[in-house]
Amino acid sequence: MKRSTFSLLLLLATQAGVAHGEFTDEQRNFFERKIRPVLVEECYECHSAQSKKVKGGLMLDTKEATLNGGDTGPAVVPGKISDSLLIDAIRYGNKDMEMPPKGKLPASVIADFETWVKMGAPDPRGETVADANAAASQWKKKEIDVAEGRKFWAYQPPKKSPVPEVKNTAWAKSDLDRYVLAKLEEKGLQPVADAQKLDLLRRVTFDLTGLPPTLDQIQAFMKDTSPEAFTRVVDNLLASERFGEYWGRHWLDVARYAESSGKDINVPYPFAWRYRDWVIGAFNEDMPYNEFIRQQVAGDLVPFKDAVDQSKKIVATGFLAIGTKPHNERNPRQFALEVADEQIDTLTQAVLGTTVACARCHDHKFDPIPQKDYYALAGIFLSSETLYGTNGVIQNNQPSDLIELGHESGMAPGFEGISASARADLARRMKQLEETRVERQQEALAARRSGKDVDAFRLLAIRQQTSDLKGQVNRYEEDGSARILAMGVYDRRTPVNSPLFNRGEATQPGETVPRGFVQVMFPSTPPQVTKGSGRLDLANWLASTENPQTARVMTNRMWRWLFGRGIVASVDNFGAMGEKPSHPELLDWLALRFMENGWSVKKMVREIVLSRTYQLSSQHAPQNFAADPDNTLFWRMKTRALDAESLRDAMLLISGEIDFYPPPGSPVSRVTGEGRAAILGYYQATQQPSKFRSVYLPLIRDVVPEALALFDFANPALVTGDRETTNVPSQSLYLMNNAQVIALSDAFARRVYESSKDNPTRMVNAYWLAFGRAPTQQEVLATRTFFSEYAQDASKAKSAKHGDISMYAWSAFCQALMASAEFRFLN
């Protein structure tokens, strides 16, 4: 008998489609930074409308032409690398079709094109181009008027404006509401009714903790009839440790958190989890946001109270160390430039909402950011040493140490120690292998001199074994106790200024650019860096009230996380290619309010959720919809799908299986062994069932757990302030067939069954647990029918031999509740 039939019917009956744009800001920025410049520089000469002779019938100067391809077929098939002839050509996989013919592209560029195709080949170019030479010329250097650029709204400091007067004076609870209502009244619209009490409780509990309300929370809220009842709920949620776990995860999306390097050689980062835990702690402690940013950029350079405080601030700089890296890059200068570029891109999008990294190869195409500004920032990061802790093995040509915090840091190592003898044995084996490696190298040199063949693979294998053992030995003190290690950043002893590299290529350095900042962000010429790398100066400026963007970008992020849409919809891009604010005066009011309240995230969140705007229902209003179908004016609360973590955590919670106390560290940090055994261990660590909250799941790039990947989890290689929302069959199939989901539905069923001695009460309890409400009369009748038909089907199929038919029925029923649209969406 198929226990999932009821689930399937319920899913098909209740699933809601979610509309979304053609491509996201992240996709657009990726194309503009990584793909278009290469097409222009390397391909347009032979494959564009202005080519003297279009080779192979292939043109790559428009989206349509790129998809259609040439004589041999489509150049790009979105999402399918193996079917994309362009990828085969740039890989030099076919001798008759190697592009560009003058020389193979760098491995990092090829990897970018592969990533682009995997993400669906987003291409914001038009269908036609009048002049490919003109299109190419736009990438050539031209003078940017920075003074004129400062007039753009995003580079103006937030301004105080009079709170608008509204006609419906009784509606607004706060000035925030008046800004929203004034915009609605301008359009002749009115907000919809307030949300029902239970809907509001479920909404705010998920929004602040990523979890559904418990039965105790529901009962307490329903019994509290005072005007302060909702305020008490909000204060309790903000004080909960669950707040930091959920809102910390929001920031980890922006910080592109993961525990490996990604790219061609996916090297694990066993100590990335320290940064994750620091972020969670910072949100729970309500660390002022400007200090939160300062420590992530220059925690190693700011004053500290003691060893514990110093260690925490060093761990914060993991923000700069956890990004993707091309570890197979042989050229140290190119590798350093790639690391700095990734740091600049992440920092400027995350904190400033500005795509400064688009100016690496040329002046920014859309925003007033000269290429010199990019290299002024690059000098700061090239003057900083990024420590991420990888061993020099085959294809990992850029190893790195870690930062030792010491036992006085008060931090847990995250993995078990070993005995002194075991550590000594590892060291002895390492020394023996090192001696063997030296001997084999000498033999190989002698063989080469005499013209004999050399077993290069054996040399590489010994080198890898030696490096693996060295990595194992370095995790322990001589007595076998685990060392306290962390990723992070330090200043180099001698700072450097970066050359301006033509087209961003390490082989083409030009004039030297003094270390400095992005000019357009300052009212006049920005100060120059005179001491050290300049990271502390940069951090202090980012954390300053004089900065026009830091507070504005973060308050917009908070609005997005609470409403499902930012006041600026393009939350990571406030530039010319981003969206304009729907409520510019409100955004400035929020930014100023944020700074005036000591940059407190909790105070800002509290003020927003206590507003009447946040407490609106999600009901439809035809007149409002006709005037504002995208709800840009916030006339109602948007119906939102639960994010991947909330969905998984909610299933764990209602089934009674959730464990709120994970062990320190990460399964990735506890992997032991060498070579293939270690690689297998890292993979298995991501696949093991876990009852911990989703924020603590191991997160290896390109091996994201299925429970997260299927439900629109953020791409950990990119800054993601606004996740996509999809509703596709694979999600339903997962909820119907995945072994862990079935196990949770069994546990949910046992919890419901044991909650009472009669089935009607059990059924009511199941609805309260799953949806935070009682079942309707129609649902009661439908449920009775289901149990009756299930028992009959089971009897016919003779399923009784598998156990208690009633428990199978309860489990199928509970699984259907968890797979339903009501469980997966917030009203």
ROLUMMI-910689 format. One record per residue (C-alpha): y, z, x; residue in one letter. Coordinates in steps of 0.1 Angstrom, whole numbers, padded with zeros to 4 digits, always signed. Layout:
# ROLUMMI-910689
YZXA...
This chain:
# ROLUMMI-910689
+0000+0000+0000M+0035-0009+0013K+0055+0023+0014R+0087+0003+0021S+0089-0017-0011T+0113+0007-0028F+0134+0007+0004S+0136-0030+0004L+0146-0033-0033L+0172-0007-0029L+0186-0023+0002L+0188-0058-0014L+0204-0043-0045A+0231-0023-0027T+0240-0039+0007Q+0276-0049+0011A+0288-0077+0032G+0316-0071+0058V+0340-0098+0066A+0353-0101+0101H+0374-0124+0122G+0363-0153+0144E+0365-0133+0176F+0378-0099+0187T+0405-0090+0212D+0378-0082+0238E+0362-0117+0233Q+0396-0134+0235R+0406-0115+0266N+0373-0122+0283F+0377-0160+0277F+0413-0160+0289E+0405-0140+0320R+0371-0151+0330K+0364-0185+0315I+0394-0206+0309R+0409-0204+0344P+0375-0216+0359V+0373-0245+0334L+0408-0256+0343V+0404-0253+0381E+0369-0265+0384E+0360-0287+0355C+0391-0305+0339Y+0394-0330+0367E+0362-0347+0356C+0356-0334+0321H+0389-0336+0301S+0408-0360+0279A+0430-0369+0309Q+0402-0375+0334S+0403-0410+0349K+0366-0412+0340K+0348-0387+0319V+0316-0380+0337K+0284-0378+0316G+0304-0381+0284G+0312-0344+0287L+0346-0329+0279M+0353-0292+0283L+0390-0290+0274D+0385-0281+0237T+0362-0258+0218K+0347-0286+0198E+0340-0308+0228A+0324-0279+0247T+0300-0272+0219L+0292-0309+0213N+0285-0315+0249G+0279-0349+0265G+0252-0375+0270D+0225-0350+0276T+0232-0326+0248G+0253-0295+0239P+0270-0279+0269A+0271-0245+0252V+0249-0231+0225V+0264-0197+0215P+0241-0168+0222G+0215-0189+0239K+0217-0192+0277I+0185-0212+0281S+0197-0239+0257D+0232-0241+0273S+0233-0270+0297L+0266-0258+0312L+0248-0226+0324I+0220-0247+0339D+0245-0269+0357A+0266-0241+0373I+0234-0223+0383R+0224-0255+0402Y+0191-0254+0382G+0189-0292+0380N+0195-0314+0411K+0208-0342+0389D+0233-0320+0372M+0251-0296+0395E+0286-0284+0386M+0310-0283+0402P+0296-0309+0427P+0318-0297+0456K+0301-0263+0458G+0283-0237+0437K+0305-0211+0420L+0303-0175+0431P+0275-0154+0415A+0300-0132+0397S+0316-0162+0380V+0282-0176+0369I+0274-0141+0355A+0307-0142+0336D+0298-0175+0320F+0263-0161+0311E+0280-0131+0295T+0304-0154+0276W+0275-0174+0261V+0256-0142+0252K+0286-0128+0233M+0286-0161+0212G+0309-0182+0234A+0341-0172+0218P+0367-0199+0224D+0403-0195+0211P+0413-0230+0221R+0422-0256+0195G+0400-0285+0184E+0421-0310+0202T+0444-0311+0233V+0471-0337+0237A+0474-0334+0274D+0447-0318+0296A+0471-0319+0326N+0497-0300+0306A+0470-0275+0296A+0461-0271+0332A+0497-0267+0343S+0502-0237+0321Q+0479-0218+0345W+0501-0227+0374K+0527-0203+0386K+0560-0202+0369K+0589-0177+0369E+0587-0149+0343I+0619-0134+0330D+0610-0097+0330V+0644-0086+0317A+0639-0108+0287E+0604-0095+0283G+0616-0059+0280R+0630-0068+0246K+0595-0072+0231F+0588-0043+0207W+0559-0028+0226A+0579-0023+0258Y+0607-0005+0240Q+0605+0033+0239P+0595+0048+0206P+0626+0053+0185K+0634+0079+0159K+0643+0064+0125S+0654+0081+0093P+0625+0090+0071V+0626+0064+0043P+0635+0074+0007E+0609+0066-0019V+0611+0062-0057K+0579+0082-0064N+0591+0114-0048T+0562+0135-0063A+0535+0115-0045W+0541+0121-0008A+0529+0153+0009K+0545+0146+0042S+0569+0122+0061D+0538+0102+0071L+0532+0095+0034D+0568+0085+0028R+0566+0058+0055Y+0534+0044+0039V+0547+0046+0003L+0581+0030+0012A+0562-0001+0025K+0541-0002-0007L+0572+0001-0029E+0589-0027-0010E+0560-0049-0023K+0561-0035-0058G+0528-0017-0052L+0515+0019-0057Q+0487+0037-0040P+0454+0042-0059V+0442+0076-0072A+0432+0104-0049D+0396+0106-0037A+0371+0128-0056Q+0366+0162-0040K+0330+0156-0028L+0339+0121-0015D+0367+0135+0005L+0345+0162+0020L+0319+0137+0031R+0346+0114+0045R+0364+0140+0066V+0332+0156+0078T+0319+0123+0091F+0354+0113+0105D+0358+0145+0125L+0322+0153+0135T+0302+0121+0129G+0278+0141+0107L+0274+0146+0069P+0284+0179+0053P+0256+0205+0051T+0246+0221+0018L+0264+0253+0029D+0296+0234+0036Q+0294+0216+0003I+0288+0248-0017Q+0316+0267+0001A+0341+0238-0005F+0332+0235-0042M+0336+0273-0047K+0370+0274-0030D+0395+0265-0057T+0426+0275-0037S+0452+0248-0027P+0442+0255+0010E+0405+0247+0005A+0407+0213+0022F+0429+0226+0050T+0403+0253+0057R+0376+0226+0059V+0397+0205+0083V+0404+0235+0106D+0367+0245+0107N+0357+0209+0116L+0383+0207+0144L+0371+0240+0158A+0335+0228+0158S+0318+0216+0191E+0307+0186+0170R+0343+0174+0170F+0343+0169+0208G+0309+0151+0207E+0321+0126+0182Y+0357+0121+0193W+0346+0121+0229G+0323+0092+0220R+0353+0073+0206H+0370+0076+0240W+0338+0066+0258L+0339+0033+0239D+0374+0028+0254V+0363+0040+0288A+0333+0015+0288R+0310+0044+0296Y+0274+0036+0308A+0249+0049+0333E+0244+0017+0353S+0264-0011+0369S+0254-0040+0346G+0260-0075+0359K+0234-0093+0380D+0219-0063+0396I+0218-0035+0370N+0219-0005+0394V+0216+0029+0378P+0243+0055+0381Y+0223+0088+0377P+0255+0110+0377F+0277+0091+0352A+0268+0118+0326W+0291+0143+0343R+0321+0122+0331Y+0306+0120+0296R+0303+0157+0294D+0338+0162+0308W+0352+0139+0281V+0334+0159+0254I+0347+0192+0268G+0383+0179+0270A+0383+0169+0233F+0368+0203+0223N+0393+0222+0244E+0421+0200+0230D+0433+0191+0265M+0468+0176+0261P+0463+0138+0260Y+0488+0131+0288N+0469+0156+0311E+0436+0140+0299F+0449+0106+0313I+0464+0122+0344R+0431+0137+0355Q+0411+0105+0349Q+0434+0085+0371V+0442+0111+0398A+0423+0143+0392G+0414+0146+0429D+0452+0147+0437L+0466+0170+0411V+0470+0208+0417P+0440+0230+0409F+0434+0267+0403K+0400+0272+0419D+0368+0254+0429A+0357+0252+0393V+0390+0236+0382D+0391+0213+0412Q+0355+0201+0405S+0363+0193+0368K+0393+0173+0378K+0373+0153+0404I+0346+0146+0378V+0374+0132+0355A+0380+0104+0380T+0346+0092+0371G+0366+0071+0346F+0375+0048+0375L+0340+0048+0390A+0316+0041+0361I+0326+0005+0354G+0306-0027+0360T+0302-0039+0396K+0287-0070+0413P+0265-0051+0437H+0249-0083+0450N+0283-0095+0464E+0280-0098+0502R+0317-0100+0510N+0331-0065+0512P+0366-0077+0505R+0355-0097+0474Q+0336-0067+0462F+0366-0044+0466A+0388-0069+0447L+0363-0070+0419E+0361-0032+0416V+0399-0029+0416A+0402-0057+0390D+0378-0039+0367E+0397-0006+0372Q+0431-0023+0364I+0417-0041+0334D+0402-0009+0320T+0431+0014+0327L+0458-0009+0314T+0440-0018+0282Q+0428+0018+0275A+0461+0036+0281V+0488+0009+0278L+0472-0016+0254G+0482-0043+0278T+0460-0069+0295T+0474-0067+0330V+0443-0081+0345A+0450-0115+0330C+0476-0118+0358A+0450-0117+0386R+0448-0155+0392C+0483-0165+0379H+0512-0151+0361D+0502-0137+0327H+0500-0166+0302K+0513-0147+0272F+0530-0115+0284D+0559-0109+0309P+0537-0098+0337I+0540-0117+0370P+0510-0120+0393Q+0529-0098+0418K+0527-0069+0394D+0490-0072+0393Y+0487-0071+0431Y+0512-0042+0432A+0487-0022+0411L+0457-0037+0431A+0472-0021+0462G+0470+0013+0446I+0433+0009+0438F+0424-0008+0470L+0439+0023+0487S+0414+0044+0468S+0377+0048+0476E+0354+0046+0446T+0322+0066+0451L+0294+0058+0427Y+0262+0066+0446G+0238+0037+0450T+0214+0030+0478N+0216-0001+0500G+0185-0020+0488V+0175-0056+0482I+0204-0074+0464Q+0225-0042+0463N+0247-0051+0492N+0274-0025+0485Q+0260+0010+0486P+0281+0041+0482S+0280+0079+0486D+0287+0104+0459L+0311+0133+0459I+0295+0167+0466E+0310+0194+0444L+0291+0224+0458G+0275+0252+0440H+0308+0270+0438E+0318+0244+0412S+0297+0263+0386G+0282+0230+0374M+0245+0223+0367A+0228+0197+0390P+0213+0179+0360G+0178+0177+0376F+0152+0200+0390E+0151+0211+0427G+0119+0208+0448I+0103+0231+0474S+0116+0231+0509A+0083+0217+0522S+0085+0188+0497A+0120+0180+0508R+0109+0182+0544A+0080+0158+0537D+0104+0133+0521L+0126+0135+0552A+0096+0131+0575R+0085+0100+0556R+0120+0086+0557M+0122+0091+0595K+0089+0075+0601Q+0099+0045+0580L+0132+0042+0598E+0113+0041+0631E+0090+0015+0617T+0119-0005+0605R+0136-0005+0639V+0103-0015+0656E+0098-0044+0631R+0133-0056+0636Q+0129-0057+0674Q+0096-0076+0669E+0113-0100+0646A+0141-0106+0671L+0116-0113+0698A+0097-0136+0676A+0128-0156+0667R+0136-0160+0704R+0101-0174+0711S+0103-0197+0680G+0076-0179+0660K+0077-0172+0623D+0091-0139+0610V+0077-0120+0580D+0111-0114+0564A+0097-0100+0532F+0079-0072+0550R+0112-0063+0567L+0130-0062+0534L+0103-0041+0518A+0105-0015+0546I+0143-0015+0543R+0140-0009+0506Q+0115+0019+0510Q+0136+0036+0536T+0167+0034+0514S+0148+0047+0484D+0136+0077+0504L+0171+0083+0518K+0184+0084+0483G+0157+0109+0473Q+0163+0131+0503V+0201+0131+0498N+0197+0147+0463R+0185+0180+0478Y+0196+0207+0502E+0174+0215+0530E+0159+0244+0510D+0150+0219+0482G+0177+0230+0458S+0194+0202+0439A+0228+0192+0452R+0258+0191+0428I+0269+0155+0429L+0294+0134+0410A+0309+0100+0408M+0346+0097+0413G+0375+0085+0434V+0393+0097+0465Y+0424+0084+0484D+0417+0065+0516R+0432+0079+0547R+0453+0049+0553T+0468+0032+0522P+0471-0006+0521V+0493-0031+0503N+0474-0060+0488S+0481-0097+0496P+0487-0119+0465L+0455-0139+0464F+0458-0174+0453N+0438-0179+0421R+0424-0145+0427G+0401-0157+0455E+0395-0134+0484A+0395-0163+0508T+0431-0173+0499Q+0454-0144+0507P+0492-0150+0505G+0522-0128+0508E+0518-0090+0509T+0529-0072+0478V+0541-0035+0481P+0522-0010+0460R+0539-0005+0426G+0538-0007+0389F+0542-0032+0360V+0579-0040+0359Q+0582-0047+0322V+0572-0011+0313M+0604+0002+0330F+0639-0001+0317P+0650-0013+0351S+0634-0018+0385T+0604+0006+0388P+0602+0030+0417P+0582+0020+0448Q+0552+0039+0461V+0560+0058+0493T+0531+0083+0497K+0494+0079+0496G+0476+0053+0475S+0502+0057+0447G+0475+0068+0422R+0492+0102+0416L+0525+0084+0410D+0508+0061+0386L+0490+0089+0368A+0523+0109+0364N+0541+0079+0350W+0513+0072+0325L+0514+0108+0314A+0552+0108+0311S+0573+0108+0278T+0593+0080+0295E+0563+0056+0293N+0568+0034+0262P+0531+0029+0255Q+0508+0058+0262T+0515+0079+0231A+0519+0048+0209R+0486+0033+0219V+0467+0066+0215M+0482+0075+0181T+0473+0039+0170N+0437+0045+0182R+0435+0078+0162M+0447+0060+0131W+0421+0033+0136R+0393+0059+0140W+0404+0076+0108L+0413+0046+0086F+0391+0018+0100G+0422-0003+0109R+0450+0004+0133G+0487+0002+0124I+0484-0024+0152V+0451-0040+0143A+0445-0052+0179S+0442-0017+0192V+0436-0027+0228D+0463-0054+0230N+0499-0047+0221F+0510-0079+0238G+0522-0112+0225A+0486-0123+0215M+0480-0090+0197G+0489-0081+0162E+0523-0068+0152K+0524-0033+0137P+0522-0032+0100S+0544+0000+0100H+0565+0000+0132P+0586+0029+0122E+0556+0050+0113L+0539+0041+0146L+0570+0053+0165D+0572+0084+0143W+0535+0092+0151L+0540+0087+0188A+0571+0109+0190L+0554+0135+0168R+0524+0134+0192F+0545+0141+0222M+0566+0168+0205E+0534+0186+0196N+0523+0188+0232G+0501+0157+0231W+0476+0176+0211S+0449+0153+0196V+0437+0180+0172K+0472+0186+0158K+0477+0149+0153M+0443+0144+0137V+0450+0174+0114R+0483+0160+0103E+0468+0126+0095I+0438+0139+0075V+0460+0163+0055L+0482+0135+0044S+0478+0121+0009R+0474+0086+0024T+0442+0097+0041Y+0430+0114+0009Q+0432+0083-0012L+0401+0069-0029S+0386+0036-0020S+0387+0022-0056Q+0398-0014-0062H+0432-0023-0076A+0435-0060-0086P+0473-0061-0083Q+0473-0045-0049N+0444-0066-0037F+0462-0098-0048A+0493-0088-0028A+0475-0072+0002D+0438-0082+0003P+0434-0068+0039D+0448-0034+0029N+0473-0036+0058T+0497-0014+0038L+0470+0013+0033F+0472+0014-0005W+0436+0027-0006R+0410+0041+0019M+0389+0013+0033K+0351+0015+0026T+0336+0018+0061R+0301+0015+0075A+0289+0045+0095L+0289+0037+0132D+0255+0036+0149A+0257+0071+0162E+0267+0086+0129S+0239+0068+0111L+0212+0080+0135R+0227+0116+0137D+0229+0118+0099A+0192+0109+0096M+0183+0136+0122L+0205+0162+0104L+0192+0157+0069I+0156+0156+0081S+0161+0189+0098G+0151+0174+0132E+0184+0174+0151I+0187+0194+0183D+0223+0203+0191F+0215+0217+0226Y+0204+0189+0250P+0195+0198+0285P+0222+0193+0312P+0224+0159+0327G+0207+0128+0314S+0171+0114+0315P+0185+0089+0340V+0195+0116+0364S+0160+0131+0362R+0141+0099+0372V+0122+0104+0404T+0102+0081+0426G+0109+0050+0446E+0110+0012+0441G+0093-0002+0410R+0083+0033+0398A+0120+0043+0397A+0130+0011+0379I+0102+0017+0353L+0114+0053+0350G+0149+0042+0342Y+0137+0018+0315Y+0114+0043+0300Q+0142+0069+0299A+0161+0047+0274T+0131+0042+0252Q+0118+0077+0247Q+0123+0093+0212P+0150+0119+0212S+0163+0145+0187K+0196+0150+0205F+0228+0137+0192R+0234+0100+0200S+0262+0106+0224V+0236+0122+0248Y+0212+0092+0247L+0207+0075+0281P+0229+0044+0282L+0218+0017+0307I+0239-0015+0304R+0219-0043+0289D+0192-0018+0278V+0211+0000+0250V+0187+0019+0227P+0177-0001+0197E+0190+0025+0172A+0225+0019+0186L+0224-0018+0196A+0214-0030+0161L+0243-0012+0144F+0273-0027+0163D+0274-0002+0192F+0303-0009+0216A+0296-0032+0245N+0296-0007+0274P+0309-0034+0298A+0342-0038+0279L+0370-0017+0267V+0363-0013+0230T+0388+0004+0207G+0377-0014+0176D+0340-0020+0171R+0328-0050+0151E+0311-0043+0118T+0282-0065+0107T+0256-0062+0079N+0226-0083+0090V+0188-0084+0081P+0177-0069+0114S+0194-0036+0104Q+0175-0034+0071S+0142-0043+0089L+0148-0015+0114Y+0154+0011+0087L+0123+0000+0069M+0099-0004+0098N+0110+0015+0129N+0085+0042+0139A+0113+0068+0145Q+0129+0061+0112V+0096+0066+0094I+0090+0098+0113A+0124+0111+0102L+0117+0101+0066S+0084+0120+0068D+0104+0151+0081A+0130+0146+0054F+0103+0145+0028A+0087+0177+0041R+0120+0194+0040R+0127+0183+0004V+0091+0191-0007Y+0093+0226+0007E+0127+0233-0008S+0113+0239-0043S+0081+0241-0063K+0090+0215-0089D+0097+0178-0085N+0130+0176-0105P+0146+0202-0082T+0132+0185-0051R+0147+0152-0062M+0181+0167-0068V+0180+0185-0034N+0172+0151-0018A+0203+0135-0033Y+0225+0165-0022W+0212+0162+0013L+0215+0124+0016A+0247+0117-0004F+0264+0151-0008G+0262+0148-0046R+0239+0152-0075A+0220+0122-0089P+0232+0104-0120T+0211+0103-0151Q+0202+0067-0144Q+0191+0076-0109E+0169+0104-0123V+0152+0080-0146L+0148+0053-0118A+0133+0079-0095T+0108+0091-0121R+0097+0055-0127T+0093+0050-0089F+0070+0081-0085F+0050+0070-0115S+0045+0035-0103E+0039+0046-0068Y+0010+0069-0078A-0006+0041-0098Q-0003+0016-0070D-0017+0042-0046A-0047+0048-0068S-0054+0011-0071K-0052+0007-0033A-0074+0038-0028K-0047+0052-0004S-0058+0087-0012A-0081+0087+0018K-0050+0086+0040H-0039+0120+0027G-0017+0134-0001D-0004+0106-0022I+0025+0127-0033S+0037+0132+0002M+0035+0095+0009Y+0056+0089-0022A+0082+0115-0012W+0084+0100+0023S+0090+0065+0009A+0116+0078-0015F+0134+0097+0013C+0133+0066+0035Q+0149+0046+0007A+0177+0071+0004L+0184+0068+0042M+0183+0030+0041A+0206+0027+0011S+0241+0014+0012A+0255+0047+0000E+0240+0065+0029F+0253+0039+0054R+0288+0036+0041F+0318+0060+0036L+0340+0057+0005N
